């Protein structure tokens, strides 16, 4: 998807659709907590609060590069790789709700500090509390894992039956072995989604 096509106009028009409005209210609160910094909003193309999978990546990137949406049709390589995996394993965009382990922009690519991980973890718990049909927490990359680990006791106590899958960042599978491992993870995600629909 290109930035100027009608798809993005539809996403802007749907920011207050019922399945994404609660997430976008959370995004606005998180933005104001950091001085009204620009954050990406939930795209109505995805399943929003009704998605069975909360897919967590790293962070939105640098302030000047923050995309408009949390969306796997963003024109970046990580989104492109996830779209290919979803197509390969017949996963519908509405099955996913994308999120970031640290929801705010960062000016470096270093690991999260313990304080950042805890902030990200608290935000993760907030979006999880909005989900109506959450069955799988998909942690893609170290920052996603660090955020979840920072609040792990509360997360596991609140969601004792939730499947938690830890895997590489979409662009982290650089060797043949890692790419095969990545495909196994995504095949299992597809299976879990279909089992939940049965």
Buried (B, 14 or more C-beta within 10 A) or exposed (E): BEEEEEBBEEBEEBBEBEBBBBBBEBBEEBBEEEEEBBBBBBBBBBBBBBBBBBBBBBBBBEEEEBBBBBBBBBEEEBBBBBBEBBEEBEBEBBBBBBBBBBBBBBEEEEEBEEEBBBBBBBBBBBBBEBBEEBBBBBBBBBBBBBBBBBBEEEBEEEBEEBBBBBBBBBBBBEEEEEEEBBBEBBBBBBEBBEEBEE
